[in-house]
Amino acid sequence: MEQRRETNGGGYRATAQALLPLLGGAANIASVAHCMTRLRLGLHDRSLVREAELRALPAVLGVVADGAAYQIVLGPGAAARVTPEFEGLVAAARASSRTAASTAPTAASTASAASTIADELSARGEAIRAARGVRNATPVRLLLRRIAGIFVPLIPALVGCGIIAGLNGLLTNLHWLPSTAPALTALASGFMSLLAVLVGHNTAKEFGGTPVLGAAVAAVVVFPGVTQIEVFGRQLAPGQGGVLGALAAALLAAHVERWCRRWVPEALDILVTPALTVLLPGLATLYGLMYVAGEISTAIGDFANWLLATGGSVAGLVLGGLFLPLVMLGLHQALIPLHTTLIAQQGYTVLLPFLAMAGAGQVGAAAAVHVRLRHNASLRRTIRSALPAGLLGVGEPLIYGVSLPLGRPFVTACVGGAVGGGVVGLFHQLGTAIGATALGPSGWALFPLLAGGRGLGEAVAVYGSGLVAGYVAGFVATYCFGFTRTMLAELNAPELPYDLPGATTQSPRASSAVAE
């Protein structure tokens, strides 16, 4: 076991070592973060990235260069393990550079020349980045990325607590181990009870404020004593407004803090700025934001229930069919505030089972590609290696390694997701509502998190029916409409290397490398 652990650790470090020089070195790294499947980087100059070589690395499943974030798809588990190795290499390289600079005082002229060159390269990179920013950084997309940056770090805890909640519900329904129910309830609910505080912390950090001050302002949302405060003739309730209220409160706090930093004298800054940052947004939260956010949260829950009860099948078609493009762009994380709001209100999010159908369509489409291109050994290896992750709801390997480079199968995979979502929506419309007690997993991994008004058994049956429908529809649509005759002739020749005409998202070598 120890030997295996060391081998895996060495592999993650080797991946990080291979990535760093292809990204322009440590000096080009502005920020490092990760989500469940991606290494998310801020880069000073994207022109320094050797993208073709980056895509060809065996560990790289795809690259999403969108706006301010440069995202490298590494797959589930790998992203969380490569990131600390990568951060360590960046820190070590920067420390080495500082040491070298301090021990070479006689090379002033050389350093000056190098500095001039570096300045020129930096200026050129800034110009390129600014030009791209004008094209890509629309206000809406930047806002969505920031919202994703607030909630992505919380996903592991949301998943863990959701699984514990699902386990507790299963044990309760089966009347097993009743003495453990209070302990499991505490473990599952403790994090959720303080979720608003953590959202406030991350919001302030994302918008340029002091994180702990954002947490302090957001904490009033969950403080039990708010029941003694009346707003518009109604008593406040702890948690009213939920994560939306906490997000708004911390955002206001960040703006107030930045204003204070500009105008408060330095001698008074340590006393006045924190006090005003908590006081002013805190009062605004208690006497306005909590009430407004509470009404919005209630409206979201009521609208979701009404939509699925009256037009569930149509809503399911839309949600299941459009989710894959959101995943491709990395914008699906922006839906987390809606999920968390629904979980806080109803105990589960009704949206996630619909969105999970997109992965079912992707799996069905990949299976059809595997059948149709029986002579393309490298692509079939790629599918076999990525299919287990796809069944567990991790779609990036199949998106970037199979369907998106091929083009038409990506569209037919969306059709499969739409059909699966329509099936789940039809059951909602007939009165069998289901949801997920946490967010993060999908596919088969979502089964332990399912909940519904009619018990776990019916929730599993409805969700399973949607998955099967998505698999079948994705397979049939791709088998019948996923290829033109020209594509089949080019891609299905014996011993043909994986060379996709017009493919821009995944290089041939990278796609073969996924299977390796």
N, C-alpha and C positions, 0 to 999 in steps of 0.2 A: 504493500500500500504506500509506504513512504517513497519507494522507488518511482511508482507511478505518479505520485504527487510532484516529485522533483522534476520528472520528465515534462509534465504538463506545464509547470511553472516556467521551465526553461523554454518551452514552446511559446508561451505568451510573451516572455521577454524577447525572444528572437523576433516575434512579430513586431513588437514595439521598436526594436532596433532596426528592422527593415523599413518601417514606416517613416521614422524621423528624418533621415536624409532625403527621402522622396518628397517630403513636405516643406523642404527649404531649410531644414535644420532648426535647432532650438530657438535661434533668434527670430524665426518667422512665426513662432507659436505665441498667440496672444492669450488664449484661454483654452482650457481642457475640461470637458465634461462627457458624460455618457448617459444613454438611456438603456433600455433592455437589450437592444440589438446594435446600437450605433455608437461609435466614437465621434463626439461632436466637438469641433475645433473652431476657434477664432484665429484667423490668419492675418498677418500684417500685409502680405503681398501674395496673392494667388498665382501670379505669373511665375513664381518660383517653384510651384508644385509640378512634379513630373508625373502627370496624371496617367499616361499610358502605362508606365512602369508600375504605378500604384495599383491600378486595376488588375495588373497581371500577377500580383502577389497571391499565393495560394489561399491565404487567410482572408482576403478581401472579397466579399460577396457582391459589392457594388459601391458606388459613390454617388452622393447627392450633393451637388454644388449649387446651393440655392440661397440667394441673399447673403446675409452676414454669416451664416453658419456653413461650415464645410463638414459634411457628415460621411463617415466611412462605415459601411455596413459590415459588421464582423460576425453577427449571429448571436443567438441567446447564450448567455453565460460568458462567451468569449469577450464581449464588449466590457463587462464589469471587471474581467481579469487583466485584459490588456491595458486598460486605462491607468491603473496605478503604476504599472511598469513604464508606461509612456511618460507619465508625470515625473517619475524618478529619473528617467534619462534626460528629460528637459532640464530639470533642476540641476543635475550633475553637470550637464554641458554648460549651463550658465555660470555655475560656480567655477568651473575650469576656465572659462573665458575671463572671468573677473580676476582669478589668480594670475593668469598669464599676463593680463594687462598691468597688474600691479608689480610684477617682477621684471618688466622690460622698460625701464625709464629711459634707456638710451636710444630707443627706437622711436623717438618722438616724430621724426619726419616721416617714417614709414607709417606710423599710426595715423598721422595727419592725412597722408595720401589715402590710406585705407578708409579713414573716416569720410573723406571727400567722396570716394567711390560709393561707400555705403549710403551716404546722404543722397547721392544721385539715384541709386537703385531704389532707395526708400521713397523718394519723390516720384519716381516713375511708377512704382507700385501703388502709391496713394492715388495717382492720377487714374490708373487702370481700375482700381477698386472703386473710386468715386464714379467713374463712367458706368461701371456695372451696377453700382448702387442706385443710380438714377433709373436704370431700366428695371431692376428687380425689387428694390426696397420700397414698395408701396406702403402707405400707412397701415392698411388693413393687415398685410402680411407681416409687417414688423410687429404689430400688436399681437398677432397670433403666435409668433415665435416667442415673444416675451411671456405670454400666458403659459405656453408650453414650458418655458424655462422655470416658471414658478412651480408647476405641478409634477414635472418629470422626476425630480429628486424624491418625491413622496411615494412614487409608485411601488417600490419594494415593500414598504410598510403597509400600504393599502392592500397589496396582494396577500401578504402574510396574515394580516388581521382578518381579511375576508375569508381565507381558507379556514382559519380557526373558527370564525363565525359559522361557516358551513358545516364544519365538523361538529360543533356544538349543537346546531339544529338537527343534524342527523342522529346524534346520540340521544337527544331529547325525544325525537319522534319514535325512536326504537326503544325508549325507556331503558337505555343502558347507562351505567355509571352515573346515576343522578347526582352523586356527591361532587362530581367534577364540574357540573354545570356552572355554579357561581364563579369558579376560577377561570373557566374558559370564557365566560361572559366578560369578566374583568379584562382578560388579555385581549379579547376582540374589540372591546368598546373603549378601552383606555386611550388608545391612539386617536380614535375617531372623535372622542370628546375634546381633544386638544388640537384637532386638525386646523381649526381657524387660526390658532396661534402660529402654527408652522407655516400656514399660507401667508400670514402677515409678515413673518420673518423673511420668507423667500421673495415676497413682493417688494419689500423695501430694498432688498439686495439687488433685485433685477432692475429697479428704477432709480438706483443711485443713492438710496438712503442708508442709514445705519440699520442693519437687520434686527438688532435687539429692540430698537425703538419701534419698528414696524410690528414686532411681536407684542410689545407692550400695549400698543393701541388696539391691535386686533384682539387682545385678551379680554377686553370689556365685552366682546360679543358673547363669550361663554361664561362670564362671571355670574354666579347665582344671584348676587345682590341686585341685578338689574330689574328684578320683579317689583322693586319699590319705586320704580320710575314710570311715570305715565307720559305717553306721547300721543297726541291727537285723541285724548280721552281713553286710551287703551294702555294697559300695563304691558311693559316689555317682558319677553320670556328669554331665558338663557338659550343661546344658540340661534336666536331669531336673526334671519338674514344669512346664516351659515357662512360658507366660504365666500360667497359673493359680497357679503357685508364686510368680512375680514379683508378681502382683496381691495375693496374701495377704501376702507379705513387706512390701510397701510400705504396705498397709493397717495392718498391725501397727505399722510404723514411724511412721505418722501419729499413731496413738493414743499411742504412747510419747512422741513429741515433744510432743504437747499436754499430757500429764501432766507432763513435765519443765518446760514453760513455766509451769505453775501452781506447782510446788513448789521448783524450783531457784532459789536467790538470784540476783538480777540480776548481781552481781559475778562469779558463776561460770557464768552461763548460756552465754556464748560458747564455753566449753571443755567443760562437762559435758554440755549438752543434745545437741550433735551426736555426741559420743562414745557416749553411752548410746543414742541413736536408731539408730546403726549397729550397736553391739555387741549389745544385747539382741535386737532382731529378727533380726540376722544370725545369731546362734547358734541362735535358734529356727528359722530357715529351714534351716540346715545340718542340725540334728539332729531335725527333725520335718517342717517344711512341705514341703521338697523331696521327701521320701519319700512323704508323704501325697498331695501334688499330683501326683506321678508316677503313683501308683496310680490316682488319679481320672482322669488324662489317658488312661492305658492302658485303663481301663474305658470311657471315652467312645468311644475308637476301636473297641474290641472290640464294644461294644453297637451302634454304628452299622453295623459290618460284618455282625453277626449279624442285625440288624433288616432290613437291605436284602437279605440273602441268603435269609432265610426268609419274610419278609412284605413284599417290596419293593414290590409293586403297591399293597397297602393303605397302607403307609407313604407311598408317593408320592402317593396320593390325599389323604391328610391334610395332608402338607407343602405340596403345590401348592395345595390348596383353602383353607388357612388363612393363607397368607402375605400376601394382599392386605389383610386387616384389620390385620395387624401394620404393614404399610407405611403404611396410613391413619393409624394412631395414632403413627407414628414410633418404634415400639418394635422394629423389625426390626434396629436397630443392636446390640441386646443379644445377638444371636446371634453377634457377631464373635468372642468368646472361643472358642466351639465351633469355628468355622471355622479360626481360627489354631492351635488345638490339633491339629486333624486334619491341617492342612498341615504342621505340625512333625513329626507322627508318620509320615504316609503320603506326603507330598509333594504332596497335593492334598486338598481338602475334597469329600467325596461329597455333602454336603447342598446345595451351591449350585445344581447343575443341577436338582434337584427344585424348589427355591424359585423359580428363574428361570421355571418354567412358569406361575407366576401372571401374569407379564407377557404371556405368550402368550395366556392366556385373556382378558386385558384388551384386547389388540389385536383378537382375534376378535370380542369383544362390541362394540367401537367400530365395527368394520366393519359389523356387523349393524345397529347404530343408524343408520349412514350410509345403508344401503340402505333400511331401513324408513321413515325420516323424510325422504323425498326432497323434500318441499316445505319443510322447515325449513332455510332457507339458512344462517342464522347458526350453528346447531348443526353443520351439515355442514362449514362453514368451520373451526370449532373442532376437529373431528375431523381434518380434513386437516392442520391445522397441528401437532397434537399427535401424530399417528401416527408420523412419523419417529423422534421421541424414544422412543415406545413400542416400536418395533421394536428399538431399541438398548438396551432394558431400563429406561428411565426412565419409571416409571408414573404419577408424580404429575399431570402435565398431563391424562392421560386419566381418572384417578381423580377429580380435583377439578373438571375441566371437563366431564365427560360422564357416567360411570357412576354415581358416588355421588349427584349431584343427581337423577338419574333414578330411583334406588332399585333397581328390579328388575334392570336390567342389571348392577349391581354384584354381585348374587348370582349371576347367570348367568355373569359373568366368573370368579367363584370356581369355578364348575362346570368351566369350560374349563381353569383351572389345575389342578384336581384330576385331570382326564382326562390332561392332559399329564404330570403327575407320576406317574400310574399307569403310563403307557407306559414312562417311564424306569425306574421301579421294577421293572416286569416284566422288562426287560433285565437289571437287576441280579440279579433272582431267578434268571435263566437263566444267570448267570455272566459277563455283560459289565458290569463295574463301570466307571464313569467319574467324573470329578471335575474341579475347577477348581484350578489352581495358585495362584490368588490370589482375593481377594474384591473386590467393588465392582461391576464391570459384569455385565450379564446380557443376555438377548435375543441378538441377532446379535453384540454386542460380546464375548460370552463365548467365541466360537469360538476365538480365538487363545490362550485360557487353558486349553483342555480337555486332559485327560490321562486315561489309562486303562491297565489292565493288558495290553490287546491292541493297543495302538498308537493313534496319533492318528486314523487313518482310521475305525476302529470307533467311537471316542469321538465324532467328528463325526457319524457316521451315527445313533448312538443319540440324541444330543442334538437333532439335526435332526428326527428322527422325533417326539420329544416336543414340539418346537415346533409342528410341523405339526398334531399331534393337538390341542394346546391351541388353536391358531388355529381349527381346524374345529369343535371342541366348543364353544368360546366363541361362535362365530358362530351355530351351529345352536341352541344353548340360548337365546341372546338373541333370535334371529329368531322362534323358536317361543313362548317363554315370557317374553320380556323386557318385554312391553307388555300392558296391558289394553286393551279396546276404548275405554274412556274416555280413557286416555292417548294412544292413537293419534289419536283425534278432536281432542283439544286441542292436541297437539304437531305434528300433520302437516297442519294447515290451511295453505293457501298464504299466503305473506308473513307468517306468524305470528312475532312476536318470540320470542326464546328465554326463555320464562317457565315455569319448571317448578313444577307444583303441589306445595306442601309442601317445596320445596328449601330446605335450611338451610345447606348447606356452601358453595355457590358462588352468588353473586348473578348475575342475568341479564346485567348489564352486564359483570361480570368474565368470564363465559364467552365473550361476544362479543369481549371484549378479548383473550382468549388467541389468537384467530385473527388479530387485527390485529397 
